[in-house]
Amino acid sequence: MISILELLAIVFGFTYVLLMIFKKPIAWLFGVLSSLLFVQLSWESNLYIQTGLQSIYVIIGIIGFIRWNKAEFKIKTLSKNFKISLYVLSLILSCLLGFLMSFTNQSLPYWDAFISIFGILATYLTTEKQIENWIIWIFVNLSSIILFSEQKLYLSAYLYGAYLLLSIVGLIQWNKVKLREKVS
C-alpha cells in the first residue's frame, strides 16, 4: 500500500534529482524534504541504516544548499588514485557497517550498508560538483531498486528506477558542461 508520505517523498526526491542535473541550488531543498520523509518510511520498514542515511542526507543537503549558493564553481574530476582510495574505503566501511547491523533486526544489512555508505560518498561528491557522483549514483540507485522491492516499498523502487535514468542523464549532461568549460 502506497502512503501519502511515500508519495510526497518520491515527488520531492524526483524534483531534487531533476534540478540537480541542471545544477540548480534549490534542488538541495527538495532533497532535504524528501530525505526527511524517507527517515520515517525507513524506520517503519526496519531499515535502520537507511534511516541514518536519510538523516545524514538532510545535513549534507543543507551544506550543499549553502555551498552551491555561495559561489559558482566548476565541475571537477577526482584523480585516479584518490578515486580508487575512496571506493576501497567505502567498501570496507560498507562491510563493517553491514556486519555490525547484522546483529539487529535490520533488513538486508549488507545491502543497505553498501547503499548507505556509497550514497553518503555520492552526496558529498555532489556538494563538491565532482562528476563521479553520477557514476556512484548509478550503482546506488540500482541497489536501491532491489532493497526497496524486497521491503515491498514498490513506489520507492520505481522512484529509484527513475533516479537511475536521471543519473545517466546527469552524467551525460555534466560531461557536456565539463567539456564546454574546458573549451572556454
C-alpha positions in Angstrom: 0.0 0.0 0.0 1.4 3.4 -1.0 1.2 6.1 1.6 0.9 9.8 1.2 4.2 10.1 3.0 5.9 7.8 0.5 4.3 9.7 -2.5 5.4 13.1 -1.2 9.0 11.7 -0.5 9.1 10.5 -4.1 7.8 13.7 -5.7 10.3 15.8 -3.7 13.1 13.3 -4.5 12.4 13.2 -8.2 12.3 17.0 -8.3 15.7 17.1 -6.4 17.5 14.9 -9.0 15.9 16.7 -11.9 17.0 20.1 -10.7 20.4 18.7 -9.7 21.1 17.7 -13.3 20.8 21.4 -14.3 22.9 22.5 -11.3 20.1 24.4 -9.6 20.9 25.2 -5.9 17.2 24.9 -5.0 17.4 21.2 -5.7 19.0 20.7 -2.3 15.9 21.9 -0.5 13.8 19.3 -2.3 16.3 16.7 -1.4 16.2 17.7 2.2 12.4 17.5 2.2 12.5 14.1 0.5 15.0 12.8 3.0 13.1 14.0 6.0 10.1 11.9 4.8 12.2 8.9 4.0 13.6 8.9 7.6 10.1 8.0 8.7 9.5 5.5 5.9 12.8 3.7 6.5 12.2 3.5 10.3 8.8 1.9 9.8 10.4 -0.7 7.4 13.2 -1.7 9.8 15.8 -0.2 7.5 17.8 1.5 10.3 20.8 2.1 8.2 18.6 3.9 5.6 17.0 5.9 8.5 20.5 7.1 9.5 21.5 7.6 5.8 18.4 9.8 5.2 19.2 11.8 8.3 22.8 12.4 7.0 21.3 13.4 3.6 19.3 16.1 5.4 22.5 17.5 6.9 24.5 17.2 3.7 21.6 18.7 1.8 21.7 21.8 3.9 25.5 22.0 3.4 25.1 21.5 -0.3 22.5 24.3 -0.5 24.8 26.7 1.3 27.8 25.8 -0.8 26.0 25.9 -4.1 24.6 29.4 -3.2 27.8 30.9 -2.0 29.8 30.8 -5.3 29.7 29.3 -8.7 32.3 26.7 -9.1 33.1 24.3 -11.9 32.5 20.6 -12.3 35.6 18.7 -11.3 37.0 15.2 -11.6 38.8 13.2 -9.0 42.3 11.9 -9.6 42.5 8.2 -10.3 44.4 7.3 -7.1 42.1 9.3 -4.9 39.0 7.8 -6.6 40.3 4.2 -6.0 41.1 5.1 -2.4 37.6 6.4 -1.8 36.0 3.3 -3.4 38.1 0.9 -1.4 37.5 2.8 1.9 33.8 2.9 1.2 33.7 -0.9 0.5 35.5 -1.6 3.8 33.1 0.7 5.7 30.1 -0.9 4.0 31.2 -4.4 5.1 31.9 -3.2 8.6 28.5 -1.4 8.9 26.7 -4.4 7.4 28.4 -6.7 9.9 27.5 -4.6 12.9 23.9 -4.3 11.7 23.6 -8.0 11.1 23.2 -8.4 14.9 20.0 -6.4 14.8 16.6 -7.0 13.1 17.9 -4.8 10.2 16.6 -6.0 6.9 19.3 -6.8 4.3 22.1 -5.2 6.4 25.0 -5.6 3.9 22.9 -4.4 1.0 21.6 -1.4 3.0 25.1 -0.6 4.2 26.5 -0.6 0.7 23.8 1.8 -0.4 24.2 4.0 2.6 28.0 4.4 2.6 28.2 4.9 -1.2 25.2 7.2 -1.0 26.9 9.4 1.5 30.0 9.5 -0.7 28.0 10.4 -3.8 26.1 13.1 -2.0 29.3 14.6 -0.6 30.8 14.5 -4.2 27.7 16.2 -5.4 28.2 19.1 -3.0 31.7 19.4 -4.4 30.4 19.2 -8.1 32.6 16.1 -8.7 31.4 14.4 -11.8 32.0 10.9 -10.3 28.9 11.5 -8.1 26.7 10.4 -11.0 28.6 7.1 -11.6 28.3 6.2 -7.9 24.6 7.2 -8.0 24.0 4.8 -10.9 25.2 1.9 -8.7 23.4 3.1 -5.6 20.2 3.5 -7.5 20.4 0.0 -9.0 21.0 -1.4 -5.5 18.2 0.7 -4.0 15.7 -0.7 -6.5 16.4 -4.1 -5.1 16.4 -3.0 -1.5 13.0 -1.2 -1.7 11.4 -4.0 -3.7 12.4 -6.5 -1.1 10.7 -4.3 1.5 7.6 -4.1 -0.7 8.1 -0.3 -1.0 7.3 -0.6 -4.7 6.7 3.1 -5.4 10.1 3.9 -3.8 11.6 1.2 -6.0 10.1 2.9 -9.1 11.5 6.2 -7.8 15.0 4.7 -7.7 14.4 3.4 -11.2 13.7 7.0 -12.3 16.7 8.1 -10.3 18.8 5.6 -12.2 17.7 7.0 -15.5 18.2 10.6 -14.2 21.7 9.6 -13.0 22.6 8.5 -16.5 21.2 11.8 -17.9 23.0 13.8 -15.2 26.3 12.1 -16.1 25.8 12.9 -19.8 24.7 16.5 -19.0 27.6 17.2 -16.6 30.1 15.7 -19.1 28.8 18.1 -21.7 29.1 21.1 -19.3 32.6 20.0 -18.3 33.7 19.7 -22.0 32.3 23.3 -22.6 34.2 24.5 -19.5 37.4 23.1 -20.9 36.9 24.7 -24.3 36.2 28.2 -22.9 
